[in-house]
Amino acid sequence: MITVSSCGYDSNHKKACNVAYNLTSDEYLVLLVKTDAWFYINGERIETRPNMLIIYPPKSTIRYGRDEAGYNDDWIHFSLKGEDQSFMDTLDIPLYKPIYPYDFRSLTNIVEPLSKVFHKNSAYTDVMVDHYLHLFLYAVMDQLSTVHAEKAPKYYLELSQLRTAIYNSPAKNWSAREMSESLYISISHFQHLYKEFFDVSCQTDIINARIRLAEFYLSTTDLSVKEIADLCGYENELHFMRQFKKITKNTPTECRKKH
């Protein structure tokens, strides 16, 4: 069985960060880094791009960070027991090395429910976490497959990176026209591809990202609704409240009370 000791999803650092520690003799670490950052690998500082995955083996020396605020990642600390002790050896996943999966967001979409299950602490938590982590590692292998990666549709990687950027900074004034121009394609083609790849329109995805950020602030801070609306990119508090209710079926105040 794969045992998770700690994990988290969509962790945001409000200040510059510099993380350093050593892993134990049986502990692996997975990091899915959604922003640019720096890592020390074999004593050398390496600048990394957004949408980067790195898996550290046991006894690794960890040191990474970002010189500006906003570092964002998902993480999993896990160890192997029983027959799974040799499981990692059967997977051809590079360890202690930054890699860039072509569909990064699909991996974070596995970590999100894994993290929720882990913190739920039910009678089936250990079993579900074990299955989620097996799924995650196999998904990494699938993405690193040369044949699979070569079949990725044109513009998928670029649009996947844009989508991650939207969810990292939903308050930004995102423009479909500017994003399409950055890929040197027409806005209609951009919108068609976005909907085809992610089963949601670009504009709806931006709204979903803003509402998701608002839910985070409502559940973890004492900021006023107006302050949260501003932080999430809304110039009009009333418009924010209407959109929040439409998507979540709750008012911001009701959402806060539930947490």
C-alpha positions as a LaTeX table, in Angstrom:
\begin{tabular}{lrrr}
\hline
Residue & $x$ (\AA) & $y$ (\AA) & $z$ (\AA) \\
\hline
Met1 & 0.00 & 0.00 & 0.00 \\
Ile2 & 1.07 & 3.58 & $-0.66$ \\
Thr3 & 0.76 & 5.67 & 2.49 \\
Val4 & 0.42 & 9.44 & 2.36 \\
Ser5 & 1.72 & 11.37 & 5.38 \\
Ser6 & 0.71 & 14.82 & 4.15 \\
Cys7 & $-0.60$ & 16.45 & 1.00 \\
Gly8 & $-2.13$ & 19.68 & $-0.20$ \\
Tyr9 & $-3.74$ & 21.23 & $-3.23$ \\
Asp10 & $-3.29$ & 24.70 & $-4.71$ \\
Ser11 & $-1.03$ & 26.07 & $-1.98$ \\
Asn12 & $-0.38$ & 29.79 & $-2.42$ \\
His13 & 2.52 & 31.64 & $-0.78$ \\
Lys14 & 1.71 & 35.28 & $-0.18$ \\
Lys15 & 5.40 & 36.11 & 0.28 \\
Ala16 & 8.64 & 35.08 & $-1.37$ \\
Cys17 & 9.61 & 31.63 & $-0.13$ \\
Asn18 & 12.76 & 29.60 & 0.41 \\
Val19 & 12.09 & 26.00 & 1.45 \\
Ala20 & 14.83 & 23.64 & 2.62 \\
Tyr21 & 14.76 & 20.28 & 4.42 \\
Asn22 & 15.74 & 16.61 & 4.03 \\
Leu23 & 13.43 & 13.68 & 3.32 \\
Thr24 & 13.41 & 10.65 & 5.61 \\
Ser25 & 14.74 & 7.23 & 4.59 \\
Asp26 & 11.38 & 6.01 & 3.23 \\
Glu27 & 9.66 & 9.23 & 2.15 \\
Tyr28 & 8.97 & 10.40 & $-1.40$ \\
Leu29 & 7.87 & 13.93 & $-2.30$ \\
Val30 & 5.79 & 14.97 & $-5.32$ \\
Leu31 & 5.59 & 18.65 & $-6.26$ \\
Leu32 & 3.36 & 20.03 & $-9.02$ \\
Val33 & 4.58 & 23.60 & $-9.40$ \\
Lys34 & 2.18 & 25.98 & $-11.14$ \\
Thr35 & 4.36 & 29.10 & $-11.16$ \\
Asp36 & 7.92 & 29.90 & $-12.15$ \\
Ala37 & 10.34 & 29.01 & $-9.35$ \\
Trp38 & 13.90 & 27.94 & $-8.64$ \\
Phe39 & 15.23 & 24.59 & $-7.46$ \\
Tyr40 & 18.62 & 23.39 & $-6.31$ \\
Ile41 & 19.39 & 20.10 & $-8.06$ \\
Asn42 & 22.71 & 18.47 & $-7.22$ \\
Gly43 & 23.93 & 21.76 & $-5.79$ \\
Glu44 & 23.04 & 23.77 & $-8.89$ \\
Arg45 & 20.29 & 26.40 & $-8.92$ \\
Ile46 & 17.85 & 25.82 & $-11.79$ \\
Glu47 & 15.11 & 28.22 & $-12.88$ \\
Thr48 & 11.89 & 26.33 & $-13.66$ \\
Arg49 & 8.86 & 27.26 & $-15.73$ \\
Pro50 & 5.21 & 26.93 & $-14.68$ \\
Asn51 & 3.53 & 23.52 & $-14.99$ \\
Met52 & 6.54 & 21.59 & $-13.70$ \\
Leu53 & 6.53 & 18.21 & $-11.95$ \\
Ile54 & 9.32 & 16.87 & $-9.77$ \\
Ile55 & 9.42 & 13.69 & $-7.69$ \\
Tyr56 & 12.07 & 13.36 & $-4.99$ \\
Pro57 & 13.24 & 9.92 & $-3.80$ \\
Pro58 & 13.90 & 9.14 & $-0.10$ \\
Lys59 & 16.81 & 10.86 & 1.65 \\
Ser60 & 16.77 & 13.72 & $-0.88$ \\
Thr61 & 17.91 & 17.19 & 0.07 \\
Ile62 & 15.06 & 19.57 & $-0.77$ \\
Arg63 & 15.61 & 23.23 & $-1.56$ \\
Tyr64 & 13.34 & 25.36 & $-3.69$ \\
Gly65 & 11.51 & 28.67 & $-3.70$ \\
Arg66 & 10.52 & 31.82 & $-5.51$ \\
Asp67 & 11.99 & 35.28 & $-5.10$ \\
Glu68 & 8.58 & 36.92 & $-5.53$ \\
Ala69 & 5.23 & 36.32 & $-3.86$ \\
Gly70 & 2.76 & 33.94 & $-5.45$ \\
Tyr71 & 4.50 & 30.55 & $-5.46$ \\
Asn72 & 1.79 & 27.93 & $-6.05$ \\
Asp73 & 1.95 & 24.15 & $-5.96$ \\
Asp74 & 0.32 & 20.84 & $-5.07$ \\
Trp75 & 2.35 & 18.42 & $-2.96$ \\
Ile76 & 2.27 & 14.83 & $-1.73$ \\
His77 & 4.52 & 13.16 & 0.85 \\
Phe78 & 4.22 & 9.38 & 0.58 \\
Ser79 & 5.94 & 6.13 & 1.50 \\
Leu80 & 5.66 & 2.58 & 0.19 \\
Lys81 & 4.77 & $-0.54$ & 2.12 \\
Gly82 & 4.60 & $-4.24$ & 1.31 \\
Glu83 & 4.59 & $-5.17$ & $-2.37$ \\
Asp84 & 4.52 & $-1.50$ & $-3.34$ \\
Gln85 & 8.08 & $-1.07$ & $-2.07$ \\
Ser86 & 9.24 & $-2.23$ & $-5.49$ \\
Phe87 & 6.41 & $-0.43$ & $-7.30$ \\
Met88 & 8.41 & 2.73 & $-8.07$ \\
Asp89 & 11.17 & 0.63 & $-9.63$ \\
Thr90 & 8.72 & $-0.65$ & $-12.25$ \\
Leu91 & 7.84 & 2.90 & $-13.31$ \\
Asp92 & 10.14 & 4.73 & $-15.68$ \\
Ile93 & 9.63 & 8.12 & $-14.02$ \\
Pro94 & 12.70 & 10.36 & $-13.70$ \\
Leu95 & 13.39 & 11.23 & $-10.05$ \\
Tyr96 & 15.07 & 14.36 & $-8.70$ \\
Lys97 & 14.59 & 16.08 & $-12.06$ \\
Pro98 & 12.16 & 18.79 & $-13.26$ \\
Ile99 & 9.84 & 17.47 & $-15.97$ \\
Tyr100 & 7.04 & 19.12 & $-17.93$ \\
Pro101 & 3.98 & 16.91 & $-18.57$ \\
Tyr102 & 2.05 & 17.91 & $-21.67$ \\
Asp103 & $-1.28$ & 17.85 & $-19.77$ \\
Phe104 & $-0.23$ & 19.23 & $-16.40$ \\
Arg105 & $-3.71$ & 20.20 & $-15.26$ \\
Ser106 & $-5.07$ & 16.67 & $-15.57$ \\
Leu107 & $-2.49$ & 15.64 & $-12.94$ \\
Thr108 & $-3.53$ & 18.40 & $-10.54$ \\
Asn109 & $-7.12$ & 17.25 & $-11.08$ \\
Ile110 & $-6.13$ & 13.95 & $-9.46$ \\
Val111 & $-4.36$ & 15.60 & $-6.54$ \\
Glu112 & $-7.41$ & 17.72 & $-5.66$ \\
Pro113 & $-9.75$ & 14.80 & $-4.77$ \\
Leu114 & $-6.81$ & 12.90 & $-3.25$ \\
Ser115 & $-6.22$ & 15.81 & $-0.88$ \\
Lys116 & $-9.91$ & 16.06 & 0.00 \\
Val117 & $-10.11$ & 12.33 & 0.75 \\
Phe118 & $-6.91$ & 12.44 & 2.80 \\
His119 & $-8.24$ & 15.19 & 5.05 \\
Lys120 & $-11.71$ & 13.66 & 5.36 \\
Asn121 & $-10.45$ & 10.89 & 7.68 \\
Ser122 & $-13.14$ & 8.29 & 6.93 \\
Ala123 & $-13.01$ & 4.53 & 7.39 \\
Tyr124 & $-11.95$ & 4.16 & 3.75 \\
Thr125 & $-9.44$ & 7.02 & 3.57 \\
Asp126 & $-6.31$ & 4.85 & 3.40 \\
Val127 & $-7.69$ & 2.65 & 0.63 \\
Met128 & $-8.97$ & 5.58 & $-1.46$ \\
Val129 & $-5.71$ & 7.51 & $-1.05$ \\
Asp130 & $-3.77$ & 4.42 & $-2.14$ \\
His131 & $-5.91$ & 4.12 & $-5.30$ \\
Tyr132 & $-5.66$ & 7.83 & $-6.10$ \\
Leu133 & $-1.88$ & 7.79 & $-5.79$ \\
His134 & $-1.55$ & 4.71 & $-7.99$ \\
Leu135 & $-3.76$ & 6.48 & $-10.53$ \\
Phe136 & $-1.61$ & 9.61 & $-10.31$ \\
Leu137 & 1.67 & 7.75 & $-10.85$ \\
Tyr138 & 0.27 & 5.79 & $-13.78$ \\
Ala139 & $-1.07$ & 9.04 & $-15.26$ \\
Val140 & 2.43 & 10.53 & $-15.01$ \\
Met141 & 3.83 & 7.49 & $-16.81$ \\
Asp142 & 1.15 & 7.80 & $-19.47$ \\
Gln143 & 2.03 & 11.43 & $-20.10$ \\
Leu144 & 5.75 & 10.73 & $-20.28$ \\
Ser145 & 5.16 & 8.07 & $-22.92$ \\
Thr146 & 6.73 & 9.33 & $-26.15$ \\
Val147 & 3.94 & 7.87 & $-28.27$ \\
His148 & 1.23 & 9.39 & $-26.08$ \\
Ala149 & 2.87 & 12.83 & $-25.97$ \\
Glu150 & 3.29 & 12.90 & $-29.75$ \\
Lys151 & $-0.46$ & 12.42 & $-30.13$ \\
Ala152 & $-1.25$ & 15.56 & $-28.13$ \\
Pro153 & $-3.37$ & 17.85 & $-30.34$ \\
Lys154 & $-1.76$ & 20.95 & $-31.73$ \\
Tyr155 & $-1.94$ & 23.91 & $-29.29$ \\
Tyr156 & $-3.00$ & 21.65 & $-26.40$ \\
Leu157 & 0.17 & 22.31 & $-24.39$ \\
Glu158 & $-0.02$ & 26.07 & $-24.94$ \\
Leu159 & $-3.70$ & 26.23 & $-24.01$ \\
Ser160 & $-3.14$ & 24.00 & $-20.97$ \\
Gln161 & $-0.45$ & 26.40 & $-19.76$ \\
Leu162 & $-2.76$ & 29.36 & $-20.34$ \\
Arg163 & $-5.51$ & 27.63 & $-18.38$ \\
Thr164 & $-3.18$ & 27.04 & $-15.45$ \\
Ala165 & $-2.17$ & 30.70 & $-15.57$ \\
Ile166 & $-5.86$ & 31.69 & $-15.44$ \\
Tyr167 & $-6.43$ & 29.60 & $-12.32$ \\
Asn168 & $-3.24$ & 30.93 & $-10.74$ \\
Ser169 & $-4.25$ & 34.57 & $-11.32$ \\
Pro170 & $-8.01$ & 34.71 & $-11.95$ \\
Ala171 & $-8.27$ & 38.38 & $-10.98$ \\
Lys172 & $-6.18$ & 39.39 & $-13.98$ \\
Asn173 & $-8.04$ & 41.09 & $-16.83$ \\
Trp174 & $-7.92$ & 38.08 & $-19.14$ \\
Ser175 & $-8.68$ & 38.77 & $-22.78$ \\
Ala176 & $-9.48$ & 35.98 & $-25.23$ \\
Arg177 & $-8.25$ & 38.21 & $-28.04$ \\
Glu178 & $-4.87$ & 38.78 & $-26.38$ \\
Met179 & $-4.50$ & 35.08 & $-25.58$ \\
Ser180 & $-5.35$ & 34.09 & $-29.15$ \\
Glu181 & $-2.87$ & 36.64 & $-30.49$ \\
Ser182 & $-0.16$ & 35.20 & $-28.24$ \\
Leu183 & $-0.67$ & 31.87 & $-30.05$ \\
Tyr184 & $-0.92$ & 33.57 & $-33.46$ \\
Ile185 & $-4.37$ & 32.13 & $-34.14$ \\
Ser186 & $-7.75$ & 33.79 & $-34.68$ \\
Ile187 & $-9.96$ & 34.45 & $-31.67$ \\
Ser188 & $-12.70$ & 32.19 & $-33.08$ \\
His189 & $-10.22$ & 29.33 & $-33.52$ \\
Phe190 & $-8.87$ & 29.95 & $-30.02$ \\
Gln191 & $-12.36$ & 29.80 & $-28.48$ \\
His192 & $-13.22$ & 26.66 & $-30.46$ \\
Leu193 & $-10.05$ & 24.86 & $-29.34$ \\
Tyr194 & $-10.48$ & 25.91 & $-25.72$ \\
Lys195 & $-14.02$ & 24.52 & $-25.59$ \\
Glu196 & $-12.99$ & 21.37 & $-27.44$ \\
Phe197 & $-10.03$ & 20.64 & $-25.14$ \\
Phe198 & $-11.54$ & 21.55 & $-21.77$ \\
Asp199 & $-15.28$ & 21.17 & $-22.33$ \\
Val200 & $-15.89$ & 24.71 & $-21.10$ \\
Ser201 & $-15.66$ & 28.11 & $-22.75$ \\
Cys202 & $-12.71$ & 30.34 & $-21.91$ \\
Gln203 & $-14.94$ & 33.03 & $-20.42$ \\
Thr204 & $-16.81$ & 30.52 & $-18.24$ \\
Asp205 & $-13.49$ & 29.09 & $-17.06$ \\
Ile206 & $-12.29$ & 32.55 & $-16.03$ \\
Ile207 & $-15.50$ & 33.06 & $-14.03$ \\
Asn208 & $-15.17$ & 29.61 & $-12.42$ \\
Ala209 & $-11.58$ & 30.39 & $-11.43$ \\
Arg210 & $-12.66$ & 33.67 & $-9.83$ \\
Ile211 & $-15.52$ & 32.06 & $-7.90$ \\
Arg212 & $-13.21$ & 29.30 & $-6.73$ \\
Leu213 & $-10.75$ & 31.89 & $-5.42$ \\
Ala214 & $-13.61$ & 33.74 & $-3.74$ \\
Glu215 & $-14.68$ & 30.52 & $-1.97$ \\
Phe216 & $-11.12$ & 30.15 & $-0.68$ \\
Tyr217 & $-11.08$ & 33.69 & 0.74 \\
Leu218 & $-14.55$ & 33.30 & 2.25 \\
Ser219 & $-13.60$ & 30.10 & 4.04 \\
Thr220 & $-10.13$ & 31.14 & 5.23 \\
Thr221 & $-10.22$ & 34.91 & 5.88 \\
Asp222 & $-12.30$ & 37.60 & 7.54 \\
Leu223 & $-12.16$ & 39.88 & 4.50 \\
Ser224 & $-15.37$ & 41.68 & 3.61 \\
Val225 & $-17.36$ & 40.61 & 0.56 \\
Lys226 & $-16.36$ & 43.82 & $-1.20$ \\
Glu227 & $-12.67$ & 43.20 & $-0.50$ \\
Ile228 & $-12.96$ & 39.65 & $-1.81$ \\
Ala229 & $-14.78$ & 40.85 & $-4.92$ \\
Asp230 & $-11.90$ & 43.26 & $-5.58$ \\
Leu231 & $-9.28$ & 40.54 & $-5.03$ \\
Cys232 & $-11.09$ & 38.27 & $-7.47$ \\
Gly233 & $-11.20$ & 40.79 & $-10.29$ \\
Tyr234 & $-14.70$ & 42.23 & $-9.87$ \\
Glu235 & $-15.20$ & 45.98 & $-10.09$ \\
Asn236 & $-18.84$ & 45.67 & $-9.03$ \\
Glu237 & $-19.68$ & 43.97 & $-5.72$ \\
Leu238 & $-23.30$ & 43.34 & $-6.72$ \\
His239 & $-22.24$ & 41.67 & $-9.97$ \\
Phe240 & $-19.87$ & 39.44 & $-7.97$ \\
Met241 & $-22.62$ & 38.45 & $-5.53$ \\
Arg242 & $-25.05$ & 37.58 & $-8.34$ \\
Gln243 & $-22.46$ & 35.53 & $-10.19$ \\
Phe244 & $-21.38$ & 33.77 & $-6.99$ \\
Lys245 & $-24.98$ & 32.79 & $-6.18$ \\
Lys246 & $-25.63$ & 31.60 & $-9.73$ \\
Ile247 & $-22.64$ & 29.25 & $-9.71$ \\
Thr248 & $-22.50$ & 28.02 & $-6.11$ \\
Lys249 & $-26.26$ & 28.25 & $-5.30$ \\
Asn250 & $-25.24$ & 30.13 & $-2.13$ \\
Thr251 & $-24.64$ & 33.76 & $-1.32$ \\
Pro252 & $-21.11$ & 34.69 & $-0.17$ \\
Thr253 & $-22.45$ & 35.07 & 3.38 \\
Glu254 & $-24.06$ & 31.61 & 3.28 \\
Cys255 & $-20.84$ & 30.14 & 1.98 \\
Arg256 & $-18.85$ & 31.70 & 4.83 \\
Lys257 & $-21.31$ & 30.40 & 7.45 \\
Lys258 & $-20.96$ & 26.86 & 6.12 \\
His259 & $-17.24$ & 27.01 & 6.81 \\
\hline
\end{tabular}
